[in-house]
């Protein structure tokens, strides 16, 4: 039996009147909000797009009692996904950057619903959640459902292994902080094992194969080059990093970063080769085994650790979500207004949405799965919800590409800025590019915490880093 959630309290008259005063009701298209029940907005997914949206809606509509805002998420804490490669390499402590959903909900006037969406009832307008259990198998929250008036699905994406044999058994994806920390533990354990074993380091023992040379793969390769050597420098003197550690980057396309301009790809290739990273392009993977990766052309890449960072798709729950249309990559197909094609009350944004990049040019394809796209869509969706409350027509989303940046940690950062200065694309590299890259994360933090708290937390992390190891060792 599905448990029905309790109805939220009705808004105060003065709060509704405040919204009416802010948006005068003299225009005929607008509703009288004082005569309608509290509008229920449910956001599913607490990633970059979903958490920013819930926070902004809570600070505006939720704080004033003009709408009920709820965030559904299966994890307990949030970590910005573009940082996962740094967690995996050990150059970032996730405890310093993770944000507790329950605390964020308390601070920003929305409600956190712990659980994973398993389905949708569009007739009854309910989100269905699976029960949750602790490590000992005891139930934490029961199977339940939550009603909505406006539903926003922002569940992100998952790695697409294309059915390749051995990936699930022998490779690690970097979709969650738990997976990133698992890889880091395996990396440190591999170094300790090699240092304490009676014999010398075996061929392929400390080799790492990264499948997929997109942003995640290339950034991880550069970070691992530094952090693996940092781990060894803390007394593991039986390992020779130049001789024993080998990082191989495997890409099916003919160059690294195939989705970015060739100039960025060439700059990244030069830097990776300078670091000693072996680049294997045109390498379609046939199978991942316990001791390495078998390529379709007969080549074999020995590796003790394998990371799968190739391809993305929508989560499995979207495949049959009460009849909503999905793309070939299992993303929810949405209109330019971010509404799903078969239900105007259900929206989707972020990596789980197939949104046309340019409605007038279908050949342009969808909005790319980037952090800047999620940020822009979350900001647009805040205005869409307000328009729905006021009975105003929705507006189409227009994606603005500000360029692409790829960080190689302390070594360098490369990328391009779109429309910079003269309106042309500008290639940037080095310190300025790194500063721009870090500003993307600060923009995300600012959307969640405000300017003052972001500045204070940044200062605190800078001071703390001076008293800790340069790489996480546990």
Buried (B, 14 or more C-beta within 10 A) or exposed (E): EBEEBEEBEEBEEEBBEBBBEEBEBEEEEBBEBBEBEBBBBBBBBBBBBBBBBBBBBBBBBBBBBBBBBBBBBBBEBBBBBBBBBBBBBBBBBBEEBBBEBEEBBEBBBBBBBBBBBBBBEBEEBBBBBBBBEEEEEEEEBEBBBBBBBBBBBBBBBBBBBEEBBBBEEBBBBBBBBEBBBBBBEBBBEBBBEBBEEEEEBBEBBBBBBBBBBBBBBBBBBBBBBBBBBBBBEEEBEBBEBEEBBBBBBBBBBEBBBBEBBEBBBBBBBEBBEEBEBBBBBBBBBBBBBEBBBBBEEEEBBBBBBBBBBBBBBBBEBBEEBEEBBBBEBBBBBBBBBBBBBEBEEBBBBBBBBBBBBEBEEEEEEBBEBBBBBBBBBBBBBBBBBBBBBBBBEBEEBEBEBBBBBBBBBEBBBBBBBEEBEEEEBBBBBEEEBBEBBBEBBEBBBBBBBEEEEBBEBEEEEEEEEEEEBBBBBE
